[in-house]
Amino acid sequence: MVLNYIWIAFFLIAFVVAVGKLVIGGDTTVFTEIINASFASAKTGFEISLGLTGILSLWLGIMKIGEKGGVIQAFARLAAPVFSKLFPDIPKDHPVTGSIFMNLSANLLGLDNAATPMGLKAMQQLQKLNPKKESASNSMVMFLCINASGLTLIPITIMMYRAQMGAANPSDIFLPIMLATFTSTLVAILAVCVRQKINILQRNLVLFFGGLGLFIGGLVWLFNSMEQEQVSLYSTLFANTLLFTIICGFIISGTRKKINVYDAFIEGAKEGFQTAITIIPYLVAILVGIGIFRASGAMDFIIEGVRMGVAAMGLNTDFVEALPTMLMKPLSGSGARGMMLDAMNTYGADSFVGRLSSIVQGSCDTTFYVVALYYGSVGIRNTRYTVQCALLADLAGAIAAIAMAYLFF
C-alpha cells in the first residue's frame, strides 16, 4: 500500500512541476524529457532483470547444492543464537536462517552479485512460512530493513571510484562510511524491534552488536595502517577467495552426501530463471516512477528549498551540494552513483562535497529497489511498515554521513 501511494506521488509531483516549468518558465521540452525518461527507465528495468538472470541461475543453483548437501542447515545452526531473537517466527534450524546468514555475510563483504540471489532465495523460503501470502510477515520486514540499511564492511567499489577520480587517498572515507552504515543498520533493527515488540537488550543481541562493533573497530584500525593499494588488493582478494571457497565447499558437501550435484544445480538454476522473469514488472514500475520524478526537475526544487531553509536558520550549507546523492540513494542505486561521480567531478574528489557524497553512497542501500525486487519476487503487495523503517534508517545514515564528514574533513 505504501509503495502504491509513493508511486502515485512520483507521477503527480512530476506533473505539477512540469506544468509549472512549462507555464511559468516557458520550458517546452520538459514533457518530452519526461516521456523519454519513462521509456529509458522501462528499458533499464528490463535490462537489470535480464542481467540478473544469469547471476540468479548461478547462485540459486549453488544454493540448491548447499541446501541438499546440508551446508545451509549448518549456517542456520551457527546463526541461530542471534537470528532466533531477531526472527522469532522462524522455526528452529529452518534452512531460511542459513540463507539469511549467507545473504547478510555477502552484503558485509560488498559482494552484491552474490548477495542478491541469496536474498531472493531467503525471501522464497520466508514466503513458504508466511500465512498471509500477499502481506509481508514480521520476518520479511526485518530482513528487508536490514538489507535496505546496507551494512558493508569493505566499501571497495567506492574507494575504486575515488581512485579513478584522482583522490589523493581514496580510502580516507573508509572509517566514516563504516560508522555511518553501522548507524543506519542499527537504526533499522531498532525501528523494526520497536514495531514488533522485540527486546533489543536480550543477552545474545547485546553480545552480537557489541562484538560487531569491536570487529568493525579492529578492521578500521587494520585498514588505516595499510596503504590504499594494499587495502584494495587484500580486501578484494579476501572477498573473492572466500566466495570461491564457499562454492567449492558446497560442491564438496554435496559430493559427500552422495547427491547428484549437477542435477541439484540445474534444479536451483531453473528457480533463478523463473525468479528473474517474475521481478520484471515490479522493477519497471518503480524505475519508471523514479525516472519521471527526476526528469521533471522535482528533485532540483527540493534541493533548492532545503538550501534556502538551512541558510535561513544560519547553519552551514556546505552539505547541501551533496543532497542529490542523499535524495537519490533510496530511489536509484545507479542514479546515486551518478550523482556521487558528478559531485566528485564538479567539486573534486578530495573536496568536502566529493567526500560527503562518497560517504552517503556507502551509508545505506537503495530502499525502493530492494523492496520492489525482494517483495516482487514472491508477490507481496502489502509491505506493511517496511518502507517507513527503511527510510528512517536511510535518514539516520544520511545524518550520520553529514556528521562524519564534518568531523573528519
N, C-alpha and C positions, 0 to 999 in steps of 0.2 A: 504493500500500500504506500509506503514512504517513497519508494522508487517511482511509483506512478505520479505522485504529486511533484516530485523533483523533475521528472521528465517533462511534465506539462509546463512547469515553471520555466525550464530552459527555452521552450518554444515561445511562450507568451512574453517573457522578458526580451528575448531576441526580436520579436515582432515590434514591441513598443519602442525599443531602442532604434531599430532600423527605420521605423516610420518617422521618429524624431530626427534622425540624421538626414532623411530624405526631405522632409518638410522644412525643417529649420536650417540644416546645414547645406541643403542642395546636393547631397551625395546621391547621384543617380546610379552608382554601381553597387550599392550596399546589398540590394536583394539578389543581384547576380552573384556576388561573393557568397551570400548565404546558401543559395542553391548549389553552387559549385562545391562549397564545403560539405553540404549534405551528401552529395554524390561521392566526394573523396572519402568521407568518413565511412560511408557504407562499404566502399571498396576496401578500406583499411580493416574494417571489422571482419570481412570475409577473408582477407589475406592473413590476418592474425590467426583465425581459426584454421585456415589451410596450413599455415606454418606449424601450428600445434599438432597437426595430425600425426606427423612422423614422430615427434617427441613423445606424444601421448602413447602411441603404439609401442614405442621402445620401452618407456618406463613402466607402463602398466603391464607389459609383458614380463619385464624383470620382476615387478612386484608380485605377479602371479606365481612366479617360480619361488620367490621368497616366502610367499604365503603357504604354498604346498610343501615347501622344504622346512617349515617351522621357524624361520628366522623372524618373521613378523611377530609371531607369538612371543618369541624371546624378547624382542624390543618392548612388547606390551608389558611383560613382567618387569622389565627394567624401569619403565616409566610409571608403573602402577602407583608407587607411593605418593607421587605428586599429582598425576592425572586423575587419580581416584577422588581427589579433593576438588580439582577444577572442573572435572566432568563426572559428577556423582551419578548421573543417569546411565553411564556406560557400564554394562556388566563386567565383572571381574575377568581379566585375561581375555577380553574380546579382541579380535585381530585389529579392530579400528584404532585401538590405543597405539599399536605398533606403527600403523600408517600415519597417525598424527605425529608421533615421535620422529619418524623419518622426514615428514614434511617440515617440521619446525627446525630440525637439525640442518636440513638443506638450506633453509632460509638463513639460519645463523651463519652459514659458510658462504652466503651470497650465491648459491647455486640455483638461480631462478629456473633454468630449464629443467632441472631435476625436481625442484620443489613443487611446481605446478601440477605435474601428473600425480605426484604423491598426495597432494592436497585434494585433487579431484577424486582419487581413489578413496580417501578418507570420507569425503562427502557422500559418495555412493554407499559406503558402509554405514554411515550415520543415518542415511535415509532409510535403510532397512530396519533400523531401530526406532525410527520416527513414527509414532502412532497417527499423526496428522500430516499426511503426505504433502499438502500444499502450504503448510506453515512450518517455519524453522523451529527446530527443537532447541532446548536450552544449550545442549552440547554444540549444536551447529553455530549458535550465536557466539559462544565463547571461542570456538575455533576460528570463525571468520574474523572476529575482532582482533585476536592475536595476530592473524595473518595480515590484516589491514594495518596494524601498527608497525609492521616492517622491521622487527628486530634483526639486525645484521651485525655480526661481529667484525667482518672483514669487508669494508666498502671498496673493494679493489677496482670496480668499474669507475667510480667517481674519481679515484686517485689517477686512473689512467687518462680520463678526460682532462683533468687538471694538468697532467704532464704534457698532453698534446696541445693544450692551450698556452703552454710556456710558463707554468708556475715554477718559481724558484725551488720550492719544497712542496711537491704535490701531496705529500702525506701529512701536512701540518693541520689538516682538517679531521684527521683520524680520531683524536680524542674528543673534540666537540661533537662529531657525529655519534660516537659511541654513547656519550652522555645523553644526547638528545633522543636517540632512538630507544634507549633504555627507559627514559622518561615516558615516551609515547606508549611503549608496551605496558609499562607498569600502570599507567592511567587506564588503558584499555581493559586490563584484567580487573582492576579495582572497580571500574564502572559496571562491568558485567557482574562481578561478585555482589555488588550492592543490589542490582536489579534482581539477581537470582538468590539473594539472601545466603550467600556462601561466606563463611567465616574466614577472612583472609589471615587471621592470626593463628591458624592451626599450625602445629609444630612443623609438619612436613613442608608447608608452604613458606614459612619463615626461613627455614634452613635452606630451601631451594633458592629463594630470591637473594638471601644473604650470600650463599655460595656463588650464585651467578654474578653478583656484584663484585665479589672478590676475584672471580675469574676474569671479569672484564678489566678490573684494575690491574691485574697481573699482565694481561695481554697488552694493555696500553703501555705499561712500563717496558715490556719487551720490545714492542714495535718502536717506541720512542728512542730506544737505544740503538736502533738499526738505521742504516741509510735507506732512502726511499727505494732505490733499486732492489735492495735486499728484501724490503717489505713486500714489494710486488712479486718478486721471484719466489720467496718462501711461502707466501700466502696462497698464490696460485698453484704452486707445486703441491702444497699440503691438501688443498681442496680437491684437486683433480686426482691425486693419488688415493685419497680417501674414497672418492666416488668410484673409481675403477676397482678398488679393493672390495667395496660393497657389492658391485656387480659380480665379481668373481666369487665372493663369499656366498651369494645367493645361489649361483650355479653349482658350487661345490656342495652346499647344503641339500639342494635338490637331488644331486647325484647320490649322496649318502642315504637319502630317503628312498632311493631307487624309483624316482618318478621320471617320466619322460619329459625332460626339461624343455625340449624343443616344442612339444605339443602344449606344454604349460605356457610357454612364451607366446605361441600363436593364439591361445585362448585369451590371454590378457591383452595382446595387441589388438584383437578384434574389439574388445571393450573400449580400448583407447580410440579406435577409429570412430566408433559409434558416439562416444562422448564428444569428440571434436565436431561432429555433424550437429549434435544437439545444441551446442552453445552458440552456433552462428547467429540465430535471430536475436538472442539476448545481447550479444556484443554489438551487433549492427545497431540495435535500438539505442543503447546507451552512448555509443560513439557518435551517432548522428546528432543526438541531443546536445552533446558537448561541443561538437564541431560547429553547429549552428550558433550556439551561445558565444563561442569565441569569435566567429566571423562577423557577428552583428556589432561587435565593439563594446558589448556589455561589460566585459572584464576591464576594459580601459576606464570606463566610467567609475567602476568600483574602486580601482586603484587611485584615481584622482580624488575621489571622495574621501578615502582614507588619508591621503596625504594632507588634504585641507583640514580634516578633523584633528590629526596629530599635531599639525603646525599651530592650529588654534589653541591647543592645550599647552603650547610652549615646550613640547617634547622634541627630542632629536628625531629627524625624519630620514636619517641615512638608510634605515632598513626598508623604507618604502619601495626603493628601486628593486628589491628582491621579492616584492609581493607577487609579481606574475608567477614566479616559481611556486610560491606558497599556495596561491589560489588554484593553480593548475594541477598541483600534485595529487589531490584527491580525485581529480577528474580524468586525467590522462597521463600515463607514465611517459610516453614519447613526447607529449606536449610539455610536460615539466622539464624533461631533459633538454628539449629545445630552448626553453626559457632560461635554463641554467647556462647553457652554452652561449646563448645570446648575451646574458649578463657578463660572462667572462670575456666575451669578445668585445663588448662595448666598454666595460669599465676596467678590464684587466683581470687576469686570473688571480692575482695577489691583492686585488682591491678588496675593500670591506664588502662590497656588494657581491663580488665574484665568490669570495669565501662563504658568505652567508647563503647564497644560492646553492652552493655545494653542500653545505650542512643541512639545509632544508631538504634537498633532494634525497639525502641519506637518512632523514629522521623518521620517515614513515613510508607506507606503501600507497598504491593507488586504490583508494577505497571503493569507488564506484565500479572500477574494472574488476576488482576482486569479488565484490558482491555479485555483479552480473555474471561473471564467469563461474563461480562456485555454485551459487544458488541456481543459475540457469542450467547447469549440468544435471541437476536432479529435479528440475521442475518446481522449485519452491517459489511461490508467489507472495506469500506473507512473510516478510523479513523481520517482522516484529520491531525490536529496538536495536537491531544490528547497526543500521546506518548512523543512528544518533550516537551510540557508544563509540563507533569507529571514527566519526567526525570529531568527537570530543578528544579522542586520542591524537588525531591529526592536529587539532588546535594546540594541545599540550606539546606535541612535537615541534610545532612552528614557534611557539613561545619559548620553548627550551632552546631551539636553534638560535633565535634572536639573542637570548640571554648569553649563550655560549659565544656567539660572535662578538658581542660587546666585551665579554670577559676576556677572551683570548686575543682578540685582534683590535 
